[in-house]
């Protein structure tokens, strides 16, 4: 395509944006409204997935050591655990550290356990973390079979239910995102189609005087691209502003380590680029698919 012809298509595309008046406003409004929903839902689902990942990564296997073992045997047991497949880290926790953690976790009620500081009934333990969260159950079973292990705790029932819930949540979230994007394409395509239908006579005349399909289609391609990009501006601005304040509020008011939103940068910027790409794609798709019907003259 010649540069002069491309310049002509670009000019026509820009002119059509202003020439169609309220129909352009309606198309941009449809893009804006739909993309705000898409952006909000994407941010919600991706952050819920991040929280689920954080919770899964916090799952640890508490391996209680037989109280009869000596220091060398305890060290040998730790080395044996490290050699198991799927182990990310093994941290030794003395019985005094176990008691301090118990006291702190129980708050005021835990003060009663301070009476046992001189005669600590707890045992030493190894805190084991699996390389992959879904390997926790299998790894715990292997550790439980080792000689010198008194007991293995990792909240089996709760952890299994948590992993299952997270898996279902990811599948449902992905399905809803795909459904919402396709709904957006359908709604916006129909809005743009109404805009093009109002100019069906113009397209028919151009075909009758010998204009090629490409010559007719390109200005609409540019127009659809512009409609999608313009419709993305407000959703992106709302996303960046809203997510910035939400990220700030959550980091300041919530102290739980697993409730951690994806960082504003680069997440918000990458999501903004994705919204821009979705808007541009929807605009182009709606224009190209709509004008195709009127090219059959």
C-alpha positions as CSV (number, residue, x, y, z in Angstrom):
1,X,0.0,0.0,0.0
2,X,1.3,3.4,-1.0
3,X,2.1,6.0,1.7
4,X,-0.3,8.5,0.2
5,X,-3.2,5.9,0.2
6,X,-2.4,5.1,3.8
7,X,-2.5,8.8,4.8
8,X,-5.9,9.0,3.0
9,X,-7.3,6.1,5.1
10,X,-6.0,7.6,8.3
11,X,-7.6,11.0,7.5
12,X,-10.9,9.4,6.7
13,X,-10.8,7.3,9.8
14,X,-10.2,10.4,12.0
15,X,-12.9,12.4,10.1
16,X,-15.5,9.6,10.6
17,X,-15.0,9.8,14.4
18,X,-16.2,13.5,14.4
19,X,-18.6,13.1,11.4
20,X,-20.8,10.6,13.1
21,X,-21.4,12.7,16.2
22,X,-23.6,10.9,18.8
23,X,-23.1,7.5,17.2
24,X,-19.4,7.9,17.9
25,X,-20.2,8.9,21.5
26,X,-22.5,5.8,21.9
27,X,-19.7,3.5,20.6
28,X,-17.1,5.0,22.9
29,X,-19.5,4.8,25.8
30,X,-20.1,1.1,25.1
31,X,-16.4,0.4,25.0
32,X,-15.8,2.5,28.2
33,X,-18.5,0.8,30.2
34,X,-17.6,-2.7,29.2
35,X,-13.9,-2.2,29.7
36,X,-14.4,-0.8,33.2
37,X,-16.1,-4.0,34.1
38,X,-13.4,-6.1,32.4
39,X,-10.6,-4.1,34.2
40,X,-12.2,-4.3,37.6
41,X,-12.9,-8.1,37.3
42,X,-9.4,-8.8,36.0
43,X,-7.8,-6.9,38.9
44,X,-10.1,-8.7,41.3
45,X,-9.4,-12.2,40.0
46,X,-5.7,-11.8,39.6
47,X,-5.3,-10.5,43.1
48,X,-7.5,-13.2,44.6
49,X,-5.2,-15.7,42.8
50,X,-2.2,-13.9,44.3
51,X,-3.7,-14.2,47.8
52,X,-4.4,-17.9,47.1
53,X,-0.7,-18.4,46.1
54,X,0.5,-16.6,49.3
55,X,-1.7,-18.8,51.5
56,X,-0.4,-22.0,49.7
57,X,3.2,-20.9,50.1
58,X,2.6,-20.4,53.9
59,X,1.7,-24.0,54.4
60,X,4.5,-25.7,56.3
61,X,5.1,-29.2,57.7
62,X,5.9,-29.2,61.4
63,X,8.1,-32.3,62.0
64,X,8.3,-33.1,65.7
65,X,11.5,-34.9,66.6
66,X,11.6,-37.9,69.0
67,X,12.8,-36.6,72.4
68,X,15.2,-39.5,72.9
69,X,17.4,-38.4,69.9
70,X,20.8,-36.9,70.6
71,X,22.2,-33.9,68.8
72,X,24.1,-35.9,66.1
73,X,20.9,-38.0,65.4
74,X,18.8,-34.8,65.1
75,X,21.4,-33.3,62.7
76,X,21.4,-36.6,60.7
77,X,17.6,-36.5,60.5
78,X,17.6,-33.0,59.2
79,X,20.0,-34.0,56.5
80,X,17.8,-36.9,55.6
81,X,14.8,-34.7,55.2
82,X,16.7,-32.3,53.0
83,X,17.5,-35.2,50.6
84,X,13.9,-36.0,50.0
85,X,12.5,-34.9,46.7
86,X,10.3,-31.8,46.6
87,X,11.9,-30.1,49.7
88,X,12.5,-26.4,49.4
89,X,13.7,-25.6,52.9
90,X,14.3,-27.3,56.3
91,X,14.6,-25.1,59.4
92,X,15.4,-26.4,62.8
93,X,13.2,-25.0,65.7
94,X,14.3,-25.8,69.2
95,X,11.7,-26.7,71.9
96,X,12.3,-23.3,73.5
97,X,11.4,-21.6,70.2
98,X,8.4,-23.8,69.9
99,X,7.2,-22.7,73.3
100,X,7.7,-19.0,72.5
101,X,5.7,-19.3,69.3
102,X,2.9,-21.1,71.2
103,X,2.8,-18.4,73.8
104,X,2.7,-15.6,71.2
105,X,0.1,-17.3,69.1
106,X,-2.3,-17.7,72.0
107,X,-2.1,-14.1,73.2
108,X,-3.2,-13.6,76.8
109,X,-4.2,-17.2,77.2
110,X,-0.7,-18.2,76.2
111,X,0.8,-16.6,79.3
112,X,-0.2,-19.8,81.2
113,X,2.4,-21.7,79.1
114,X,5.2,-19.5,80.5
115,X,5.0,-21.6,83.6
116,X,6.6,-24.4,81.6
117,X,9.7,-22.4,80.7
118,X,11.8,-24.3,83.3
119,X,10.4,-27.7,82.4
120,X,9.5,-27.4,78.7
121,X,7.3,-30.4,77.7
122,X,7.6,-29.7,74.0
123,X,10.1,-31.3,71.6
124,X,12.5,-30.0,69.0
125,X,11.1,-29.8,65.5
126,X,12.0,-29.3,61.8
127,X,9.9,-26.8,59.9
128,X,9.8,-28.1,56.3
129,X,8.5,-26.2,53.2
130,X,7.6,-28.0,50.0
131,X,9.0,-26.7,46.7
132,X,5.5,-26.9,45.3
133,X,2.4,-26.5,47.6
134,X,0.6,-29.4,46.1
135,X,3.5,-31.7,47.1
136,X,2.9,-31.0,50.8
137,X,0.7,-34.1,51.5
138,X,3.1,-36.5,49.8
139,X,6.2,-35.0,51.4
140,X,4.6,-35.1,54.8
141,X,3.9,-38.9,54.3
142,X,7.5,-39.5,53.4
143,X,8.8,-37.6,56.4
144,X,6.4,-39.4,58.8
145,X,8.1,-42.7,57.8
146,X,11.6,-41.6,58.7
147,X,13.1,-43.0,61.9
148,X,13.3,-40.5,64.7
149,X,10.2,-38.5,63.6
150,X,7.6,-38.4,66.4
151,X,4.8,-36.7,64.6
152,X,4.1,-34.7,61.4
153,X,1.6,-31.8,61.4
154,X,0.5,-29.7,58.5
155,X,-3.3,-29.3,59.0
156,X,-4.0,-32.1,56.5
157,X,-7.8,-31.7,56.2
158,X,-7.7,-27.9,56.0
159,X,-4.8,-27.8,53.5
160,X,-6.4,-30.3,51.2
161,X,-9.7,-28.3,51.2
162,X,-7.7,-25.1,50.7
163,X,-5.9,-26.4,47.6
164,X,-9.1,-27.8,46.1
165,X,-10.9,-24.5,46.7
166,X,-8.1,-22.5,45.1
167,X,-8.1,-24.8,42.1
168,X,-11.8,-24.4,41.5
169,X,-11.6,-20.6,42.1
170,X,-8.9,-20.3,39.4
171,X,-11.0,-22.3,36.9
172,X,-14.2,-20.3,37.6
173,X,-12.3,-17.0,37.5
174,X,-10.7,-17.8,34.2
175,X,-14.1,-18.9,32.7
176,X,-15.8,-15.7,33.9
177,X,-13.0,-13.5,32.5
178,X,-13.3,-15.2,29.1
179,X,-17.1,-15.0,29.2
180,X,-16.9,-11.3,30.1
181,X,-14.5,-10.5,27.3
182,X,-16.6,-12.3,24.7
183,X,-19.7,-10.5,26.0
184,X,-17.8,-7.2,25.6
185,X,-16.9,-8.1,22.0
186,X,-20.6,-8.9,21.2
187,X,-22.0,-5.7,22.8
188,X,-19.5,-3.4,21.4
189,X,-19.6,-5.0,17.9
190,X,-23.3,-4.5,17.8
191,X,-22.9,-0.8,18.8
192,X,-20.3,-0.2,16.1
193,X,-22.5,-2.2,13.6
194,X,-25.3,0.3,14.2
195,X,-22.9,3.1,13.4
196,X,-21.8,1.5,10.2
197,X,-25.3,0.6,9.1
198,X,-26.1,4.3,9.1
199,X,-23.5,4.6,6.3
200,X,-24.5,1.5,4.3
201,X,-25.6,3.6,1.4
202,X,-22.2,5.3,1.3
203,X,-20.4,1.9,1.2
204,X,-22.8,0.7,-1.6
205,X,-22.1,3.7,-3.8
206,X,-18.3,3.3,-3.3
207,X,-18.6,-0.3,-4.4
208,X,-20.7,0.6,-7.5
209,X,-18.1,3.1,-8.7
210,X,-15.3,0.5,-8.5
211,X,-13.7,0.9,-5.1
212,X,-12.0,-2.2,-3.8
213,X,-13.0,-3.9,-0.6
214,X,-9.6,-3.0,1.0
215,X,-10.0,0.7,0.0
216,X,-13.4,0.8,1.7
217,X,-12.5,-1.3,4.7
218,X,-9.3,0.5,5.8
219,X,-11.0,3.8,7.0
220,X,-13.4,1.7,9.1
221,X,-10.4,-0.3,10.4
222,X,-8.8,3.0,11.5
223,X,-12.1,4.3,12.9
224,X,-12.7,1.1,14.9
225,X,-9.1,1.2,16.3
226,X,-9.7,4.8,17.4
227,X,-13.0,4.0,19.0
228,X,-11.4,1.2,21.0
229,X,-8.4,3.3,22.1
230,X,-10.6,6.3,23.1
231,X,-13.0,4.0,24.9
232,X,-10.0,2.6,26.9
233,X,-8.8,5.9,28.3
234,X,-11.4,6.3,31.1
235,X,-11.1,2.6,32.2
236,X,-7.3,2.9,32.4
237,X,-7.5,6.2,34.3
238,X,-10.0,4.6,36.7
239,X,-7.9,1.5,37.1
240,X,-4.7,3.3,37.8
241,X,-6.3,5.8,40.3
242,X,-8.5,3.2,42.1
243,X,-5.8,0.5,42.3
244,X,-3.2,3.0,43.6
245,X,-5.5,4.0,46.6
246,X,-6.6,0.4,47.2
247,X,-3.0,-0.8,47.3
248,X,-2.0,2.0,49.7
249,X,-5.0,1.3,51.9
250,X,-4.5,-2.5,52.1
251,X,-0.8,-2.2,52.8
252,X,-1.4,0.3,55.6
253,X,-4.4,-1.3,57.4
254,X,-4.0,-5.0,56.9
255,X,-1.2,-6.7,58.7
256,X,-1.7,-10.3,57.5
257,X,1.2,-11.3,55.3
258,X,-0.8,-13.5,53.0
259,X,-3.3,-10.7,52.2
260,X,-0.9,-8.9,49.9
261,X,-2.1,-7.3,46.6
262,X,0.0,-7.4,43.5
263,X,2.3,-4.3,43.5
264,X,1.0,-1.2,41.8
265,X,4.0,-1.2,39.5
266,X,4.3,-3.1,37.2
267,X,0.9,-4.8,37.7
268,X,-1.4,-1.8,37.1
269,X,0.6,-0.6,34.1
270,X,0.7,-4.1,32.5
271,X,-3.1,-4.4,33.2
272,X,-3.6,-1.0,31.6
273,X,-1.7,-2.1,28.5
274,X,-3.9,-5.2,28.4
275,X,-7.1,-3.2,28.6
276,X,-5.8,-0.9,25.8
277,X,-5.1,-3.9,23.7
278,X,-8.5,-5.4,24.4
279,X,-10.2,-2.1,23.5
280,X,-8.3,-1.7,20.3
281,X,-9.0,-5.4,19.3
282,X,-12.7,-5.1,20.0
283,X,-12.9,-1.8,18.1
284,X,-11.1,-3.2,15.0
285,X,-13.0,-6.5,15.2
286,X,-16.4,-4.8,15.5
287,X,-15.7,-2.5,12.6
288,X,-14.2,-5.1,10.2
289,X,-16.9,-7.7,10.9
290,X,-19.7,-5.1,10.6
291,X,-18.5,-3.6,7.3
292,X,-18.0,-7.0,5.7
293,X,-21.8,-7.4,5.4
294,X,-22.1,-4.3,3.3
295,X,-19.2,-5.1,1.0
296,X,-21.3,-7.8,-0.7
297,X,-22.9,-5.6,-3.3
